[in-house]
Amino acid sequence: MEWGNETLVREFVFLGFSSLAGLQRLLFIAFLPIYLFTLGTNAIIISTIVLDRALHTPMYFFLAVLSCSETCYTFVIVPKMLVDLLAQKKTISFLGCAIQMFTFLFLGCSHSFLLAAMGYDRYVAICNPLRYTELMGPRVCVGLVGAACACGFTIAQIITSMVFHLPFHSSNQLHHFFCDIAPVIKVASHHTHSSQIVIIMLCALVLVVPLLLILVSYIHIISAIVQFPSTLGRYKAFSTCASHLIVVTIHYGCASFIYLRLKSTSSSSQDALISVSYTILTPLFNPLIYSLRNKEFRSALRRSVERTISLPQR
């Protein structure tokens, strides 16, 4: 297909690790075990929560959904990246690029709103413990997850449509290892300043609104905790929130750095480095932060393992 004297782009070429050509096999060897470990730990978390009735609570329901979301999120990006590290031709079709962008935006945006729902869960548990079961019933939990997914789907659809309705006639080389927003916009033949502003505003909406909800939740949580009579009670209350706060800090820190500055002055190599952190390292740390250091979860995991081992003996 031709547009004037220019050919329409049918595929994109990833150049994310082109400056590290001699190290790509080493990167593959480093990233593959991390990815497999992340899949394994998330599978353990989900199966343990499903199998152990003691973990059938709102907090662990949200954690299971978070683990499932992160598994899908990494599956959209990491396998393709691993294949490209060993391939000579690192390409993706135009449609495949659009699908990849929509899927990771949908999961990433849903993740932000899900963290806000988890903050609300901690607020109810600490500030209204006597009404916790009533306020965080199954319908409410499912409704919060559904609302997070609906918001993520809507925003991902709008951003992806805006990006891929831009004209792509000249360069098809993406200085990244997956179809992120800024690298794709940079190779468009032209784009209006207003469209870029709309995309930045949508990204800010995804980050700022859930973060404000989390801050409001924690203002009430801290106000309630400081009034606890015992030091042990305050410590236990803070410890239940610490994991969530760490994950929120990592998630919003990396996402804000990337998506609140889409200008051409941003460094492609720097963006790719940060992207590695939130596509590979963050999903690795989140299960460890949230569950494997949690005594209640470790006890449930031990019970599940013991039941599994004892089954063949019966």
HUSUL-V408651 format. One record per residue. N is the residue number from 1. RES is the residue in three letters. SS is DSSP state (h for helix, s for strand, l for the rest). Layout:
N&RES&SS / N&RES&SS
This chain:
1&MET&l / 2&GLU&s / 3&TRP&s / 4&GLY&l / 5&ASN&l / 6&GLU&s / 7&THR&s / 8&LEU&l / 9&VAL&l / 10&ARG&l / 11&GLU&s / 12&PHE&s / 13&VAL&s / 14&PHE&s / 15&LEU&l / 16&GLY&l / 17&PHE&l / 18&SER&h / 19&SER&h / 20&LEU&h / 21&ALA&h / 22&GLY&h / 23&LEU&h / 24&GLN&h / 25&ARG&h / 26&LEU&h / 27&LEU&h / 28&PHE&h / 29&ILE&h / 30&ALA&h / 31&PHE&h / 32&LEU&h / 33&PRO&h / 34&ILE&h / 35&TYR&h / 36&LEU&h / 37&PHE&h / 38&THR&h / 39&LEU&h / 40&GLY&h / 41&THR&h / 42&ASN&h / 43&ALA&h / 44&ILE&h / 45&ILE&h / 46&ILE&h / 47&SER&h / 48&THR&h / 49&ILE&h / 50&VAL&h / 51&LEU&h / 52&ASP&l / 53&ARG&h / 54&ALA&h / 55&LEU&h / 56&HIS&l / 57&THR&l / 58&PRO&h / 59&MET&h / 60&TYR&h / 61&PHE&h / 62&PHE&h / 63&LEU&h / 64&ALA&h / 65&VAL&h / 66&LEU&h / 67&SER&h / 68&CYS&h / 69&SER&h / 70&GLU&h / 71&THR&h / 72&CYS&h / 73&TYR&h / 74&THR&h / 75&PHE&h / 76&VAL&h / 77&ILE&h / 78&VAL&h / 79&PRO&h / 80&LYS&h / 81&MET&h / 82&LEU&h / 83&VAL&h / 84&ASP&h / 85&LEU&h / 86&LEU&h / 87&ALA&l / 88&GLN&l / 89&LYS&l / 90&LYS&l / 91&THR&s / 92&ILE&s / 93&SER&s / 94&PHE&h / 95&LEU&h / 96&GLY&h / 97&CYS&h / 98&ALA&h / 99&ILE&h / 100&GLN&h / 101&MET&h / 102&PHE&h / 103&THR&h / 104&PHE&h / 105&LEU&h / 106&PHE&h / 107&LEU&h / 108&GLY&h / 109&CYS&h / 110&SER&h / 111&HIS&h / 112&SER&h / 113&PHE&h / 114&LEU&h / 115&LEU&h / 116&ALA&h / 117&ALA&h / 118&MET&h / 119&GLY&h / 120&TYR&h / 121&ASP&h / 122&ARG&h / 123&TYR&h / 124&VAL&h / 125&ALA&h / 126&ILE&h / 127&CYS&h / 128&ASN&l / 129&PRO&h / 130&LEU&h / 131&ARG&h / 132&TYR&h / 133&THR&h / 134&GLU&h / 135&LEU&h / 136&MET&l / 137&GLY&l / 138&PRO&h / 139&ARG&h / 140&VAL&h / 141&CYS&h / 142&VAL&h / 143&GLY&h / 144&LEU&h / 145&VAL&h / 146&GLY&h / 147&ALA&h / 148&ALA&h / 149&CYS&h / 150&ALA&h / 151&CYS&h / 152&GLY&h / 153&PHE&h / 154&THR&h / 155&ILE&h / 156&ALA&h / 157&GLN&h / 158&ILE&h / 159&ILE&h / 160&THR&h / 161&SER&h / 162&MET&h / 163&VAL&h / 164&PHE&h / 165&HIS&l / 166&LEU&l / 167&PRO&s / 168&PHE&l / 169&HIS&l / 170&SER&l / 171&SER&l / 172&ASN&l / 173&GLN&s / 174&LEU&s / 175&HIS&l / 176&HIS&l / 177&PHE&l / 178&PHE&l / 179&CYS&l / 180&ASP&l / 181&ILE&h / 182&ALA&h / 183&PRO&h / 184&VAL&h / 185&ILE&h / 186&LYS&h / 187&VAL&l / 188&ALA&l / 189&SER&l / 190&HIS&s / 191&HIS&l / 192&THR&l / 193&HIS&h / 194&SER&h / 195&SER&h / 196&GLN&h / 197&ILE&h / 198&VAL&h / 199&ILE&h / 200&ILE&h / 201&MET&h / 202&LEU&h / 203&CYS&h / 204&ALA&h / 205&LEU&h / 206&VAL&h / 207&LEU&h / 208&VAL&h / 209&VAL&h / 210&PRO&h / 211&LEU&h / 212&LEU&h / 213&LEU&h / 214&ILE&h / 215&LEU&h / 216&VAL&h / 217&SER&h / 218&TYR&h / 219&ILE&h / 220&HIS&h / 221&ILE&h / 222&ILE&h / 223&SER&h / 224&ALA&h / 225&ILE&h / 226&VAL&l / 227&GLN&l / 228&PHE&l / 229&PRO&l / 230&SER&l / 231&THR&h / 232&LEU&h / 233&GLY&h / 234&ARG&h / 235&TYR&h / 236&LYS&h / 237&ALA&h / 238&PHE&h / 239&SER&h / 240&THR&h / 241&CYS&h / 242&ALA&h / 243&SER&h / 244&HIS&h / 245&LEU&h / 246&ILE&h / 247&VAL&h / 248&VAL&h / 249&THR&h / 250&ILE&h / 251&HIS&h / 252&TYR&h / 253&GLY&h / 254&CYS&h / 255&ALA&h / 256&SER&h / 257&PHE&h / 258&ILE&h / 259&TYR&h / 260&LEU&l / 261&ARG&l / 262&LEU&l / 263&LYS&l / 264&SER&l / 265&THR&l / 266&SER&l / 267&SER&l / 268&SER&h / 269&SER&h / 270&GLN&h / 271&ASP&h / 272&ALA&h / 273&LEU&h / 274&ILE&h / 275&SER&h / 276&VAL&h / 277&SER&h / 278&TYR&h / 279&THR&h / 280&ILE&h / 281&LEU&h / 282&THR&h / 283&PRO&h / 284&LEU&h / 285&PHE&h / 286&ASN&h / 287&PRO&h / 288&LEU&h / 289&ILE&h / 290&TYR&h / 291&SER&h / 292&LEU&h / 293&ARG&l / 294&ASN&l / 295&LYS&h / 296&GLU&h / 297&PHE&h / 298&ARG&h / 299&SER&h / 300&ALA&h / 301&LEU&h / 302&ARG&h / 303&ARG&h / 304&SER&h / 305&VAL&h / 306&GLU&h / 307&ARG&h / 308&THR&h / 309&ILE&h / 310&SER&h / 311&LEU&h / 312&PRO&l / 313&GLN&l / 314&ARG&l
